[in-house]
Amino acid sequence: MNARVGIGYDSHRFAEPAEGRPLILGGVTIPHDRGLAGHSDADVLTHAVIDALLGACGQGDIGTHFPPDSEQWAGADSLDLLRRTLEILEGTPVNVDATVIGEQPRLSGHREEIQDSLSAALGVPVSVKATTNEGMGWIGRGEGLACTAVALVERQA
């Protein structure tokens, strides 16, 4: 197997409650009083997965393919961006592991649905975990969420 590993990271601050943005993680709307601010739907988890996949194939990052200053991607569904990413990869994903970092909301009741959503979009197993930042820094103050992801991709020969 010609396998390569990629690592992805993304972070987004929470939008103001008055903006009425939904909180979307892994394509799943999570009940919370604030969504994440961003050019697309600000799905920090899916964005980290995209970067991990692109990194495994040496194809840049999410901003290279879906620039945040392009009107084409304004309000974009990140699962759609993930599906588009699969079309440009020079390889086939094998599996993905991701960790969402934030104080709130608790994701334990949504983890399986999030994993199922990402697995369906990718066609491979996806493991999603969640942790806090133990009250430290901007994440610990509840200003937003971050995510790391690792993807294994079997490269085309």
VEXRO-128188 format. One record per residue (C-alpha): residue number from 1; residue in three letters; x negated, y negated, z. Coordinates in steps of 0.5 Angstrom, whole numbers. Each point is the difference from the previous one (the first is absolute). Layout:
! residues N
seq:type:east:north:up
NUM:ALA:X:Y:Z;
...
***
This chain:
! residues 157
seq:type:east:north:up
1:MET:0:0:0;
2:ASN:-3:-7:-2;
3:ALA:4:-3:6;
4:ARG:-1:-7:3;
5:VAL:2:-4:6;
6:GLY:3:-7:0;
7:ILE:1:-5:6;
8:GLY:5:-5:0;
9:TYR:2:-6:5;
10:ASP:5:-5:0;
11:SER:3:-5:5;
12:HIS:6:-5:0;
13:ARG:3:-5:5;
14:PHE:7:1:2;
15:ALA:4:-5:-4;
16:GLU:5:-5:4;
17:PRO:6:3:2;
18:ALA:4:-6:-4;
19:GLU:-3:3:-6;
20:GLY:4:6:1;
21:ARG:-5:5:-3;
22:PRO:1:7:1;
23:LEU:-6:4:3;
24:ILE:-1:6:-5;
25:LEU:-6:5:1;
26:GLY:-1:6:-5;
27:GLY:6:-2:-3;
28:VAL:5:0:6;
29:THR:3:-5:3;
30:ILE:-1:0:7;
31:PRO:5:-4:5;
32:HIS:-4:-6:3;
33:ASP:1:-7:1;
34:ARG:-5:-2:-5;
35:GLY:-3:2:-6;
36:LEU:-7:-1:-3;
37:ALA:-2:-6:-4;
38:GLY:-3:1:-7;
39:HIS:1:-1:-8;
40:SER:3:7:-1;
41:ASP:4:4:5;
42:ALA:-6:-1:5;
43:ASP:0:8:1;
44:VAL:-7:0:4;
45:LEU:0:8:0;
46:THR:2:1:-7;
47:HIS:-5:-5:-2;
48:ALA:-6:3:4;
49:VAL:2:7:-3;
50:ILE:-1:-4:-7;
51:ASP:-7:-2:2;
52:ALA:-2:6:2;
53:LEU:2:4:-6;
54:LEU:-3:-6:-5;
55:GLY:-6:1:4;
56:ALA:-1:7:0;
57:CYS:0:-1:-8;
58:GLY:-4:-6:0;
59:GLN:5:-4:-3;
60:GLY:0:-6:4;
61:ASP:5:-2:5;
62:ILE:8:-2:0;
63:GLY:-2:-7:-1;
64:THR:-3:2:-7;
65:HIS:6:3:-3;
66:PHE:5:-4:4;
67:PRO:-2:-7:1;
68:PRO:3:-3:6;
69:ASP:0:-7:-4;
70:SER:4:3:-6;
71:GLU:8:-1:0;
72:GLN:0:7:-4;
73:TRP:-1:3:7;
74:ALA:4:-5:5;
75:GLY:5:4:4;
76:ALA:-3:7:-3;
77:ASP:2:6:3;
78:SER:-6:3:2;
79:LEU:2:7:-1;
80:ASP:1:-2:-7;
81:LEU:-7:-3:0;
82:LEU:-2:7:3;
83:ARG:3:4:-6;
84:ARG:-4:-5:-5;
85:THR:-6:1:4;
86:LEU:1:8:-2;
87:GLU:0:-2:-7;
88:ILE:-7:-3:0;
89:LEU:-4:4:5;
90:GLU:-5:5:-4;
91:GLY:2:6:5;
92:THR:5:3:4;
93:PRO:1:-1:7;
94:VAL:0:6:5;
95:ASN:2:-3:6;
96:VAL:0:-7:4;
97:ASP:-1:-2:7;
98:ALA:2:-7:3;
99:THR:1:-3:7;
100:VAL:4:-6:1;
101:ILE:-2:-5:5;
102:GLY:4:-4:4;
103:GLU:4:-2:7;
104:GLN:7:0:-3;
105:PRO:4:4:-2;
106:ARG:-1:7:2;
107:LEU:0:4:-6;
108:SER:1:7:3;
109:GLY:7:0:-2;
110:HIS:-2:-1:-7;
111:ARG:-6:3:-1;
112:GLU:3:6:-4;
113:GLU:4:-4:-4;
114:ILE:-6:-4:-2;
115:GLN:-4:6:-1;
116:ASP:5:3:-5;
117:SER:1:-7:-4;
118:LEU:-7:0:-1;
119:SER:-1:7:-2;
120:ALA:6:0:-5;
121:ALA:-3:-6:-3;
122:LEU:-7:3:-1;
123:GLY:2:8:0;
124:VAL:-5:2:5;
125:PRO:-1:0:8;
126:VAL:0:-6:4;
127:SER:-1:-1:7;
128:VAL:2:-6:4;
129:LYS:-2:-2:7;
130:ALA:1:-6:4;
131:THR:-4:-3:5;
132:THR:-1:-7:4;
133:ASN:-6:-5:1;
134:GLU:1:0:7;
135:GLY:2:-7:1;
136:MET:-6:-2:-3;
137:GLY:-1:-6:-6;
138:TRP:5:-2:-5;
139:ILE:3:7:-1;
140:GLY:1:1:8;
141:ARG:3:-7:0;
142:GLY:5:3:-4;
143:GLU:-1:-5:-6;
144:GLY:0:6:-5;
145:LEU:-2:7:-2;
146:ALA:-6:3:-3;
147:CYS:-1:7:-4;
148:THR:-6:4:-2;
149:ALA:1:6:-5;
150:VAL:-5:5:-2;
151:ALA:2:4:-7;
152:LEU:-3:6:-3;
153:VAL:0:0:-7;
154:GLU:-2:6:-5;
155:ARG:-4:-4:-6;
156:GLN:1:2:-7;
157:ALA:-6:2:-3;
***
